[in-house]
Amino acid sequence: MFYDDVMEAKSYIQLHINKAPEVGMILGSGLGQLSEQIEHPITLPYDSIPHFPISRVAGHEGNLIIGEMHGKSVMVMQGRFHYFEGYDMKEITFPVFVMKMLGVHDLIITNACGGINRTFQQGDLMLIDDFINGVSVNPLIGVNDERFGPRFPDMSEPYSSDLRNLAKTIADRLMIPYHSGVYTMWQGPYYETAAEIRMFERAGSDAIGMSTVPETIAANYLGMRVLGISCITNMATGICKEKHSHEEVLKVAETASSRLCAWIQNILQEM
């Protein structure tokens, strides 16, 4: 059934495009400016695509945009889905499966998240080196369909070393400051307690958010290369004294968006 649903969504999207996408992008809260750079865009609202979930979070516009960017055929998710919205992991990652079936081989994932590393500041960008799955489920649980990928996929390099090295080279050339670190997924929707942050800090986490890990797992399973970049929109509970709000997350993400957009556009040119 899941395979059939993916193929039905693929067939619907193919009716609206004339070129297979090469690169997929998932844009986090307040980071949707990149979609404005797409040439010859075709916009498909999520609710028009068979079996697609609907984004219900402020800052996630809920459109799939297909077009050209710096010579690459791209498919951009303008908003994503979250575990805290009540979706299961297969639903959250459904678009990644569709991307793969359409021809996407590289996936760029961005997010807005909280900083745990005490050297970070609001507005910083972090290249994701690795992840910690802070929830008890993942999108591969259940019967495996070999048409998608292997039963026991390797996860020793969830974020492609080649893409990370390219991103570092370009950031240095453009003089875009960035950190590298480990991203942890928290299920949300409440912001973590100070005790929970201390636990993840001791486990080696540099940043924490409510997304990205399911999509990363699914993409690796499907044989796609992944590049992940986080925008540190706030410092985590117990590290800062201020109260958290989604409005502040969006504000900081939008401020940092121009640097992130420039970084990703130049990465695309050389992928």
VEXVOVEX-508476 format. One record per residue: residue number from 1; residue in three letters; x, y, z of N, C-alpha, C in turn. Coordinates in nm, 2 decimals. Layout:
% residues N
    k    r     n_X     n_Y     n_Z    ca_X    ca_Y    ca_Z     c_X     c_Y     c_Z
  NUM  ALA       X       Y       Z       X       Y       Z       X       Y       Z
...
//
This chain:
% residues 271
    k    r     n_X     n_Y     n_Z    ca_X    ca_Y    ca_Z     c_X     c_Y     c_Z
    1  MET    0.08   -0.12    0.00    0.00    0.00    0.00    0.09    0.13    0.00
    2  PHE    0.19    0.13    0.09    0.27    0.25    0.09    0.34    0.27   -0.04
    3  TYR    0.40    0.16   -0.10    0.46    0.17   -0.23    0.36    0.23   -0.34
    4  ASP    0.24    0.18   -0.34    0.14    0.22   -0.43    0.11    0.37   -0.41
    5  ASP    0.10    0.41   -0.29    0.07    0.55   -0.26    0.18    0.64   -0.31
    6  VAL    0.31    0.60   -0.29    0.42    0.68   -0.34    0.42    0.69   -0.49
    7  MET    0.39    0.58   -0.56    0.39    0.58   -0.70    0.27    0.66   -0.76
    8  GLU    0.16    0.66   -0.69    0.05    0.75   -0.73    0.09    0.90   -0.72
    9  ALA    0.15    0.93   -0.61    0.20    1.07   -0.59    0.30    1.11   -0.70
   10  LYS    0.39    1.01   -0.73    0.49    1.03   -0.83    0.43    1.06   -0.97
   11  SER    0.33    0.98   -1.00    0.26    0.99   -1.13    0.19    1.12   -1.14
   12  TYR    0.13    1.17   -1.03    0.06    1.30   -1.04    0.16    1.41   -1.06
   13  ILE    0.27    1.41   -0.99    0.37    1.51   -1.01    0.43    1.51   -1.15
   14  GLN    0.45    1.39   -1.20    0.51    1.38   -1.34    0.42    1.45   -1.44
   15  LEU    0.29    1.45   -1.42    0.20    1.51   -1.51    0.22    1.66   -1.52
   16  HIS    0.28    1.72   -1.42    0.30    1.87   -1.41    0.44    1.91   -1.44
   17  ILE    0.53    1.82   -1.47    0.67    1.86   -1.49    0.72    1.80   -1.62
   18  ASN    0.83    1.86   -1.68    0.88    1.80   -1.80    1.03    1.76   -1.79
   19  LYS    1.08    1.76   -1.67    1.22    1.72   -1.64    1.23    1.66   -1.50
   20  ALA    1.30    1.55   -1.50    1.31    1.48   -1.37    1.40    1.56   -1.27
   21  PRO    1.36    1.58   -1.15    1.44    1.66   -1.05    1.57    1.58   -1.01
   22  GLU    1.68    1.65   -0.99    1.80    1.60   -0.95    1.83    1.61   -0.80
   23  VAL    1.79    1.73   -0.75    1.82    1.77   -0.61    1.69    1.81   -0.54
   24  GLY    1.67    1.75   -0.42    1.56    1.78   -0.34    1.60    1.87   -0.22
   25  MET    1.51    1.96   -0.18    1.54    2.04   -0.06    1.42    2.05    0.03
   26  ILE    1.45    2.04    0.16    1.34    2.06    0.26    1.38    2.18    0.34
   27  LEU    1.29    2.28    0.34    1.32    2.41    0.41    1.25    2.41    0.54
   28  GLY    1.32    2.45    0.64    1.27    2.46    0.78    1.19    2.59    0.81
   29  SER    1.15    2.61    0.93    1.07    2.73    0.98    1.15    2.86    0.94
   30  GLY    1.08    2.95    0.87    1.14    3.08    0.84    1.25    3.08    0.74
   31  LEU    1.27    2.96    0.68    1.39    2.95    0.58    1.34    2.93    0.44
   32  GLY    1.22    2.98    0.41    1.16    2.95    0.28    1.20    3.05    0.17
   33  GLN    1.29    3.15    0.20    1.33    3.25    0.10    1.40    3.18   -0.02
   34  LEU    1.46    3.07    0.00    1.53    3.00   -0.11    1.44    2.97   -0.22
   35  SER    1.32    2.94   -0.19    1.23    2.90   -0.30    1.20    3.01   -0.40
   36  GLU    1.22    3.14   -0.35    1.20    3.25   -0.44    1.31    3.26   -0.55
   37  GLN    1.41    3.19   -0.54    1.52    3.19   -0.64    1.50    3.09   -0.75
   38  ILE    1.40    3.01   -0.74    1.37    2.90   -0.84    1.32    2.96   -0.97
   39  GLU    1.39    2.92   -1.08    1.35    2.97   -1.21    1.24    2.87   -1.27
   40  HIS    1.15    2.93   -1.35    1.04    2.85   -1.41    0.97    2.76   -1.31
   41  PRO    0.93    2.82   -1.20    0.87    2.73   -1.09    0.73    2.68   -1.13
   42  ILE    0.71    2.55   -1.09    0.58    2.49   -1.09    0.54    2.46   -0.94
   43  THR    0.44    2.52   -0.90    0.40    2.51   -0.76    0.28    2.42   -0.74
   44  LEU    0.30    2.31   -0.66    0.19    2.22   -0.63    0.16    2.22   -0.48
   45  PRO    0.05    2.28   -0.44    0.01    2.27   -0.30    0.01    2.13   -0.25
   46  TYR    0.05    2.11   -0.13    0.05    1.97   -0.07   -0.08    1.90   -0.08
   47  ASP   -0.19    1.98   -0.06   -0.32    1.92   -0.05   -0.37    1.88   -0.19
   48  SER   -0.30    1.92   -0.30   -0.34    1.87   -0.43   -0.27    1.74   -0.47
   49  ILE   -0.17    1.70   -0.39   -0.09    1.58   -0.43   -0.15    1.46   -0.36
   50  PRO   -0.18    1.35   -0.43   -0.23    1.23   -0.36   -0.14    1.18   -0.25
   51  HIS   -0.21    1.16   -0.13   -0.15    1.10   -0.01   -0.05    1.19    0.06
   52  PHE   -0.02    1.31    0.01    0.07    1.40    0.08    0.01    1.45    0.21
   53  PRO    0.08    1.45    0.32    0.03    1.52    0.44    0.02    1.67    0.42
   54  ILE   -0.04    1.74    0.52   -0.06    1.88    0.51    0.02    1.95    0.62
   55  SER    0.10    2.05    0.59    0.18    2.12    0.69    0.09    2.21    0.77
   56  ARG    0.10    2.20    0.91    0.01    2.28    0.99    0.09    2.37    1.09
   57  VAL    0.21    2.40    1.06    0.30    2.48    1.15    0.32    2.62    1.08
   58  ALA    0.31    2.73    1.16    0.35    2.86    1.11    0.49    2.86    1.06
   59  GLY    0.51    2.93    0.94    0.64    2.94    0.88    0.66    2.83    0.78
   60  HIS    0.57    2.74    0.76    0.57    2.63    0.67    0.46    2.65    0.57
   61  GLU    0.49    2.69    0.45    0.38    2.74    0.36    0.30    2.62    0.29
   62  GLY    0.36    2.50    0.28    0.29    2.39    0.24    0.28    2.37    0.09
   63  ASN    0.39    2.40    0.02    0.39    2.38   -0.13    0.51    2.30   -0.17
   64  LEU    0.50    2.23   -0.28    0.61    2.16   -0.34    0.64    2.24   -0.47
   65  ILE    0.76    2.29   -0.48    0.80    2.37   -0.59    0.91    2.30   -0.68
   66  ILE    0.88    2.29   -0.81    0.97    2.22   -0.90    1.02    2.32   -1.00
   67  GLY    1.15    2.33   -1.03    1.20    2.42   -1.13    1.35    2.41   -1.14
   68  GLU    1.42    2.52   -1.18    1.56    2.52   -1.21    1.63    2.62   -1.11
   69  MET    1.75    2.58   -1.07    1.83    2.67   -0.98    1.97    2.64   -1.01
   70  HIS    2.04    2.74   -1.07    2.18    2.73   -1.10    2.22    2.60   -1.18
   71  GLY    2.14    2.58   -1.28    2.16    2.47   -1.37    2.12    2.33   -1.32
   72  LYS    2.06    2.33   -1.20    2.01    2.20   -1.15    1.86    2.20   -1.15
   73  SER    1.80    2.08   -1.18    1.66    2.06   -1.17    1.63    2.03   -1.02
   74  VAL    1.55    2.11   -0.95    1.53    2.10   -0.81    1.38    2.08   -0.78
   75  MET    1.36    2.01   -0.66    1.23    1.99   -0.61    1.24    2.04   -0.46
   76  VAL    1.16    2.14   -0.43    1.18    2.21   -0.30    1.05    2.19   -0.22
   77  MET    1.06    2.14   -0.10    0.95    2.14    0.00    0.95    2.27    0.08
   78  GLN    0.85    2.35    0.05    0.83    2.48    0.12    0.75    2.45    0.25
   79  GLY    0.82    2.39    0.35    0.75    2.34    0.47    0.76    2.19    0.48
   80  ARG    0.76    2.14    0.60    0.78    2.00    0.62    0.67    1.95    0.72
   81  PHE    0.68    1.82    0.76    0.59    1.76    0.85    0.66    1.71    0.97
   82  HIS    0.59    1.71    1.09    0.66    1.68    1.22    0.59    1.57    1.29
   83  TYR    0.66    1.50    1.37    0.61    1.40    1.46    0.51    1.45    1.55
   84  PHE    0.54    1.57    1.61    0.45    1.63    1.71    0.31    1.67    1.65
   85  GLU    0.30    1.68    1.52    0.17    1.71    1.46    0.08    1.59    1.46
   86  GLY    0.13    1.47    1.50    0.05    1.35    1.50    0.07    1.26    1.38
   87  TYR    0.16    1.30    1.29    0.19    1.21    1.18    0.28    1.10    1.22
   88  ASP    0.27    0.99    1.16    0.36    0.88    1.19    0.49    0.90    1.10
   89  MET    0.59    0.82    1.13    0.72    0.85    1.06    0.71    0.82    0.91
   90  LYS    0.63    0.73    0.87    0.61    0.70    0.73    0.55    0.82    0.66
   91  GLU    0.45    0.88    0.72    0.39    1.00    0.67    0.48    1.12    0.66
   92  ILE    0.56    1.14    0.76    0.66    1.25    0.77    0.76    1.24    0.65
   93  THR    0.80    1.12    0.62    0.90    1.10    0.52    0.85    1.06    0.38
   94  PHE    0.72    1.06    0.37    0.65    1.02    0.24    0.71    1.10    0.12
   95  PRO    0.73    1.24    0.14    0.78    1.31    0.03    0.92    1.27   -0.02
   96  VAL    1.00    1.22    0.08    1.14    1.18    0.05    1.13    1.06   -0.04
   97  PHE    1.04    0.97   -0.01    1.02    0.85   -0.10    0.98    0.89   -0.24
   98  VAL    0.89    0.99   -0.24    0.84    1.03   -0.37    0.96    1.10   -0.45
   99  MET    1.04    1.18   -0.38    1.15    1.24   -0.45    1.24    1.14   -0.51
  100  LYS    1.27    1.03   -0.44    1.36    0.93   -0.49    1.30    0.86   -0.61
  101  MET    1.17    0.83   -0.61    1.11    0.77   -0.72    1.11    0.86   -0.85
  102  LEU    1.11    0.99   -0.82    1.11    1.08   -0.93    1.25    1.11   -0.99
  103  GLY    1.36    1.06   -0.92    1.49    1.08   -0.97    1.59    1.16   -0.89
  104  VAL    1.54    1.21   -0.77    1.63    1.29   -0.69    1.74    1.20   -0.63
  105  HIS    1.86    1.25   -0.64    1.97    1.17   -0.58    2.05    1.24   -0.47
  106  ASP    2.03    1.37   -0.46    2.09    1.45   -0.35    1.98    1.53   -0.27
  107  LEU    1.99    1.53   -0.14    1.89    1.60   -0.06    1.95    1.69    0.04
  108  ILE    1.91    1.82    0.03    1.96    1.93    0.12    1.84    1.95    0.22
  109  ILE    1.87    1.94    0.35    1.78    1.96    0.46    1.82    2.08    0.54
  110  THR    1.73    2.17    0.57    1.76    2.28    0.66    1.66    2.28    0.77
  111  ASN    1.69    2.34    0.89    1.60    2.35    1.00    1.63    2.47    1.08
  112  ALA    1.54    2.51    1.16    1.56    2.60    1.27    1.56    2.53    1.40
  113  CYS    1.66    2.55    1.48    1.68    2.47    1.60    1.74    2.55    1.72
  114  GLY    1.75    2.48    1.83    1.81    2.54    1.95    1.95    2.50    1.97
  115  GLY    2.04    2.59    2.01    2.18    2.56    2.03    2.20    2.50    2.17
  116  ILE    2.28    2.39    2.18    2.32    2.33    2.30    2.47    2.37    2.33
  117  ASN    2.55    2.36    2.22    2.69    2.40    2.23    2.70    2.54    2.28
  118  ARG    2.77    2.56    2.39    2.78    2.70    2.46    2.86    2.80    2.38
  119  THR    2.93    2.76    2.28    3.00    2.86    2.19    2.91    2.91    2.08
  120  PHE    2.79    2.86    2.07    2.70    2.90    1.96    2.62    3.03    2.01
  121  GLN    2.57    3.10    1.91    2.49    3.22    1.93    2.37    3.22    1.84
  122  GLN    2.26    3.29    1.88    2.15    3.31    1.79    2.19    3.35    1.66
  123  GLY    2.13    3.29    1.55    2.16    3.33    1.42    2.28    3.26    1.35
  124  ASP    2.35    3.18    1.43    2.46    3.10    1.37    2.41    2.99    1.28
  125  LEU    2.49    2.94    1.19    2.46    2.83    1.10    2.55    2.71    1.14
  126  MET    2.49    2.59    1.14    2.57    2.47    1.18    2.55    2.37    1.07
  127  LEU    2.67    2.32    1.02    2.67    2.21    0.92    2.66    2.08    1.01
  128  ILE    2.56    2.00    0.97    2.53    1.88    1.05    2.63    1.77    1.02
  129  ASP    2.70    1.72    1.11    2.80    1.61    1.09    2.73    1.47    1.12
  130  ASP    2.64    1.47    1.21    2.58    1.34    1.26    2.46    1.38    1.34
  131  PHE    2.38    1.27    1.37    2.26    1.30    1.44    2.24    1.20    1.56
  132  ILE    2.16    1.24    1.66    2.11    1.15    1.76    1.96    1.15    1.75
  133  ASN    1.90    1.03    1.74    1.76    1.02    1.73    1.70    1.01    1.87
  134  GLY    1.64    1.12    1.92    1.60    1.13    2.05    1.46    1.08    2.08
  135  VAL    1.40    1.02    1.98    1.27    0.96    1.99    1.28    0.81    1.97
  136  SER    1.18    0.73    2.01    1.19    0.59    2.01    1.14    0.52    1.88
  137  VAL    1.11    0.60    1.77    1.07    0.54    1.65    1.15    0.60    1.53
  138  ASN    1.14    0.54    1.42    1.20    0.59    1.29    1.12    0.54    1.17
  139  PRO    1.14    0.59    1.06    1.05    0.56    0.94    1.07    0.42    0.88
  140  LEU    1.17    0.35    0.93    1.20    0.22    0.87    1.14    0.10    0.95
  141  ILE    1.08    0.13    1.06    1.02    0.03    1.14    0.90   -0.03    1.07
  142  GLY    0.89   -0.16    1.07    0.78   -0.23    1.00    0.83   -0.32    0.89
  143  VAL    0.74   -0.38    0.82    0.78   -0.47    0.71    0.86   -0.39    0.60
  144  ASN    0.98   -0.44    0.56    1.06   -0.38    0.46    1.02   -0.41    0.32
  145  ASP    1.02   -0.31    0.24    0.99   -0.32    0.09    1.12   -0.31    0.02
  146  GLU    1.18   -0.42   -0.03    1.31   -0.42   -0.10    1.31   -0.33   -0.22
  147  ARG    1.19   -0.29   -0.27    1.19   -0.20   -0.39    1.24   -0.06   -0.35
  148  PHE    1.24   -0.03   -0.22    1.29    0.10   -0.17    1.44    0.09   -0.13
  149  GLY    1.47   -0.01   -0.04    1.60   -0.02    0.02    1.62   -0.14    0.10
  150  PRO    1.74   -0.16    0.16    1.77   -0.28    0.24    1.71   -0.28    0.38
  151  ARG    1.69   -0.40    0.43    1.63   -0.42    0.56    1.71   -0.35    0.67
  152  PHE    1.85   -0.36    0.66    1.94   -0.30    0.76    2.03   -0.20    0.70
  153  PRO    1.99   -0.08    0.67    2.08    0.02    0.60    2.19    0.07    0.69
  154  ASP    2.30    0.10    0.63    2.42    0.15    0.70    2.39    0.30    0.74
  155  MET    2.43    0.35    0.85    2.41    0.49    0.89    2.54    0.54    0.95
  156  SER    2.66    0.49    0.89    2.79    0.54    0.94    2.82    0.68    0.89
  157  GLU    2.75    0.72    0.78    2.78    0.85    0.72    2.64    0.91    0.68
  158  PRO    2.56    0.95    0.77    2.42    0.99    0.74    2.43    1.12    0.66
  159  TYR    2.53    1.20    0.68    2.55    1.33    0.60    2.67    1.31    0.52
  160  SER    2.66    1.32    0.39    2.76    1.29    0.29    2.89    1.37    0.32
  161  SER    3.00    1.30    0.34    3.13    1.37    0.36    3.17    1.45    0.24
  162  ASP    3.14    1.41    0.12    3.17    1.49    0.00    3.09    1.62    0.00
  163  LEU    2.96    1.61    0.03    2.88    1.73    0.03    2.92    1.83    0.14
  164  ARG    2.96    1.77    0.26    3.00    1.85    0.37    3.13    1.92    0.34
  165  ASN    3.22    1.85    0.27    3.35    1.91    0.23    3.33    2.02    0.13
  166  LEU    3.24    2.00    0.04    3.20    2.10   -0.06    3.14    2.22    0.01
  167  ALA    3.05    2.20    0.10    2.99    2.31    0.18    3.09    2.39    0.26
  168  LYS    3.19    2.32    0.32    3.29    2.39    0.39    3.38    2.48    0.30
  169  THR    3.42    2.42    0.19    3.50    2.50    0.09    3.43    2.63    0.04
  170  ILE    3.30    2.61    0.01    3.23    2.73   -0.03    3.20    2.83    0.08
  171  ALA    3.17    2.79    0.20    3.16    2.88    0.31    3.28    2.96    0.33
  172  ASP    3.40    2.89    0.33    3.52    2.96    0.35    3.55    3.06    0.24
  173  ARG    3.51    3.03    0.11    3.53    3.12    0.00    3.45    3.24    0.01
  174  LEU    3.32    3.22    0.05    3.23    3.33    0.07    3.24    3.40    0.20
  175  MET    3.32    3.35    0.29    3.34    3.41    0.42    3.21    3.40    0.50
  176  ILE    3.14    3.29    0.49    3.02    3.27    0.57    3.06    3.19    0.69
  177  PRO    3.05    3.25    0.81    3.08    3.18    0.93    2.99    3.06    0.96
  178  TYR    3.04    2.95    1.01    2.95    2.84    1.04    3.02    2.75    1.15
  179  HIS    2.94    2.67    1.21    2.99    2.56    1.30    2.97    2.43    1.23
  180  SER    3.02    2.32    1.29    2.99    2.19    1.25    2.95    2.12    1.38
  181  GLY    2.85    2.02    1.38    2.82    1.96    1.50    2.71    1.85    1.48
  182  VAL    2.67    1.80    1.60    2.57    1.69    1.60    2.43    1.75    1.63
  183  TYR    2.33    1.70    1.56    2.20    1.75    1.57    2.11    1.64    1.64
  184  THR    2.04    1.68    1.74    1.95    1.58    1.80    1.80    1.61    1.77
  185  MET    1.72    1.51    1.74    1.58    1.53    1.73    1.51    1.51    1.86
  186  TRP    1.42    1.60    1.89    1.33    1.59    2.01    1.19    1.59    1.95
  187  GLN    1.10    1.51    2.01    0.97    1.50    1.95    0.88    1.62    1.96
  188  GLY    0.90    1.71    2.07    0.82    1.82    2.09    0.67    1.78    2.12
  189  PRO    0.58    1.88    2.11    0.60    2.01    2.06    0.64    2.11    2.17
  190  TYR    0.66    2.06    2.29    0.71    2.15    2.40    0.86    2.17    2.39
  191  TYR    0.91    2.28    2.42    1.05    2.30    2.42    1.11    2.22    2.54
  192  GLU    1.23    2.17    2.52    1.29    2.08    2.61    1.31    2.14    2.75
  193  THR    1.32    2.06    2.85    1.35    2.10    2.99    1.50    2.12    3.00
  194  ALA    1.54    2.19    3.11    1.68    2.21    3.13    1.75    2.07    3.16
  195  ALA    1.68    1.98    3.23    1.74    1.85    3.26    1.76    1.77    3.13
  196  GLU    1.66    1.78    3.04    1.67    1.71    2.91    1.79    1.76    2.83
  197  ILE    1.81    1.89    2.83    1.92    1.95    2.76    2.05    1.91    2.82
  198  ARG    2.06    1.90    2.95    2.18    1.85    3.01    2.22    1.71    2.97
  199  MET    2.11    1.63    2.96    2.13    1.49    2.91    2.19    1.48    2.77
  200  PHE    2.13    1.56    2.68    2.17    1.56    2.54    2.31    1.62    2.52
  201  GLU    2.34    1.72    2.61    2.47    1.79    2.61    2.58    1.69    2.64
  202  ARG    2.55    1.61    2.75    2.65    1.50    2.79    2.66    1.39    2.68
  203  ALA    2.55    1.37    2.60    2.56    1.27    2.50    2.63    1.32    2.38
  204  GLY    2.67    1.45    2.37    2.75    1.50    2.26    2.67    1.58    2.16
  205  SER    2.55    1.62    2.19    2.47    1.70    2.10    2.51    1.85    2.10
  206  ASP    2.51    1.91    1.98    2.54    2.05    1.97    2.42    2.14    1.95
  207  ALA    2.31    2.07    1.90    2.19    2.15    1.86    2.07    2.05    1.87
  208  ILE    1.95    2.11    1.89    1.84    2.02    1.91    1.72    2.08    1.84
  209  GLY    1.64    2.00    1.77    1.52    2.05    1.71    1.41    1.94    1.70
  210  MET    1.31    1.96    1.62    1.20    1.87    1.61    1.17    1.81    1.47
  211  SER    1.28    1.80    1.40    1.27    1.75    1.26    1.40    1.69    1.21
  212  THR    1.41    1.67    1.08    1.54    1.64    1.01    1.58    1.50    1.02
  213  VAL    1.58    1.44    1.14    1.63    1.30    1.15    1.55    1.20    1.07
  214  PRO    1.42    1.20    1.08    1.34    1.11    1.00    1.37    1.11    0.85
  215  GLU    1.38    1.24    0.80    1.41    1.25    0.65    1.55    1.21    0.62
  216  THR    1.65    1.23    0.71    1.78    1.18    0.69    1.79    1.03    0.69
  217  ILE    1.72    0.97    0.78    1.72    0.82    0.78    1.66    0.77    0.65
  218  ALA    1.55    0.82    0.61    1.48    0.77    0.49    1.57    0.79    0.37
  219  ALA    1.63    0.91    0.36    1.71    0.94    0.24    1.83    0.84    0.23
  220  ASN    1.89    0.81    0.35    2.01    0.72    0.34    1.96    0.58    0.30
  221  TYR    1.85    0.54    0.36    1.79    0.41    0.32    1.76    0.40    0.17
  222  LEU    1.72    0.51    0.11    1.69    0.51   -0.03    1.81    0.53   -0.12
  223  GLY    1.93    0.55   -0.06    2.05    0.56   -0.13    2.08    0.70   -0.18
  224  MET    2.03    0.80   -0.11    2.05    0.94   -0.15    2.16    1.00   -0.06
  225  ARG    2.23    1.10   -0.12    2.33    1.18   -0.04    2.26    1.29    0.03
  226  VAL    2.30    1.32    0.15    2.23    1.42    0.23    2.32    1.52    0.28
  227  LEU    2.28    1.65    0.27    2.35    1.76    0.33    2.25    1.83    0.43
  228  GLY    2.29    1.85    0.55    2.21    1.91    0.65    2.27    2.04    0.71
  229  ILE    2.19    2.15    0.72    2.23    2.27    0.77    2.13    2.33    0.87
  230  SER    2.17    2.36    0.99    2.08    2.41    1.09    2.10    2.56    1.11
  231  CYS    1.99    2.63    1.14    2.00    2.77    1.18    1.97    2.77    1.33
  232  ILE    2.07    2.82    1.41    2.05    2.83    1.55    1.96    2.95    1.59
  233  THR    1.84    2.93    1.61    1.75    3.04    1.63    1.73    3.08    1.78
  234  ASN    1.78    2.99    1.87    1.77    3.02    2.01    1.87    2.93    2.08
  235  MET    1.91    2.97    2.20    1.99    2.88    2.28    1.89    2.80    2.37
  236  ALA    1.93    2.67    2.39    1.84    2.58    2.45    1.81    2.61    2.60
  237  THR    1.70    2.55    2.65    1.66    2.57    2.79    1.78    2.54    2.89
  238  GLY    1.80    2.63    2.98    1.90    2.61    3.08    2.03    2.67    3.04
  239  ILE    2.05    2.69    2.91    2.17    2.76    2.86    2.14    2.91    2.85
  240  CYS    2.02    2.94    2.81    1.97    3.08    2.81    1.86    3.10    2.91
  241  LYS    1.84    3.22    2.96    1.74    3.25    3.06    1.61    3.29    3.00
  242  GLU    1.61    3.33    2.87    1.49    3.38    2.81    1.39    3.26    2.79
  243  LYS    1.26    3.30    2.78    1.15    3.20    2.75    1.15    3.18    2.60
  244  HIS    1.12    3.06    2.55    1.11    3.03    2.41    0.98    3.07    2.35
  245  SER    0.98    3.11    2.22    0.86    3.13    2.15    0.88    3.10    2.00
  246  HIS    0.78    3.04    1.93    0.79    3.01    1.79    0.81    3.14    1.71
  247  GLU    0.75    3.25    1.76    0.76    3.38    1.69    0.91    3.42    1.68
  248  GLU    0.98    3.40    1.79    1.12    3.44    1.80    1.20    3.35    1.70
  249  VAL    1.17    3.22    1.70    1.24    3.13    1.61    1.22    3.18    1.47
  250  LEU    1.10    3.21    1.42    1.08    3.26    1.29    1.16    3.39    1.26
  251  LYS    1.16    3.48    1.35    1.23    3.61    1.34    1.37    3.59    1.31
  252  VAL    1.44    3.51    1.39    1.58    3.49    1.38    1.61    3.41    1.25
  253  ALA    1.53    3.31    1.22    1.55    3.23    1.10    1.55    3.32    0.98
  254  GLU    1.45    3.41    0.97    1.44    3.50    0.86    1.56    3.59    0.84
  255  THR    1.61    3.63    0.96    1.73    3.72    0.96    1.85    3.64    0.90
  256  ALA    1.87    3.52    0.94    1.98    3.44    0.89    1.96    3.38    0.75
  257  SER    1.84    3.39    0.70    1.80    3.32    0.58    1.89    3.36    0.46
  258  SER    1.93    3.49    0.45    2.00    3.54    0.33    2.14    3.47    0.33
  259  ARG    2.20    3.45    0.44    2.33    3.39    0.44    2.32    3.24    0.40
  260  LEU    2.22    3.18    0.46    2.19    3.04    0.42    2.16    3.02    0.28
  261  CYS    2.08    3.11    0.22    2.04    3.10    0.08    2.16    3.11   -0.01
  262  ALA    2.25    3.21    0.02    2.37    3.23   -0.06    2.46    3.11   -0.05
  263  TRP    2.47    3.05    0.07    2.55    2.93    0.08    2.50    2.81    0.00
  264  ILE    2.37    2.79    0.01    2.31    2.67   -0.06    2.31    2.70   -0.21
  265  GLN    2.29    2.82   -0.26    2.29    2.84   -0.40    2.43    2.82   -0.46
  266  ASN    2.53    2.85   -0.39    2.67    2.83   -0.44    2.71    2.68   -0.43
  267  ILE    2.65    2.61   -0.33    2.67    2.46   -0.32    2.61    2.40   -0.44
  268  LEU    2.49    2.44   -0.48    2.42    2.38   -0.59    2.50    2.40   -0.72
  269  GLN    2.56    2.51   -0.74    2.63    2.54   -0.86    2.75    2.44   -0.88
  270  GLU    2.80    2.38   -0.77    2.92    2.30   -0.78    2.89    2.15   -0.75
  271  MET    2.77    2.12   -0.72    2.73    1.98   -0.69    2.74    1.89   -0.82
//
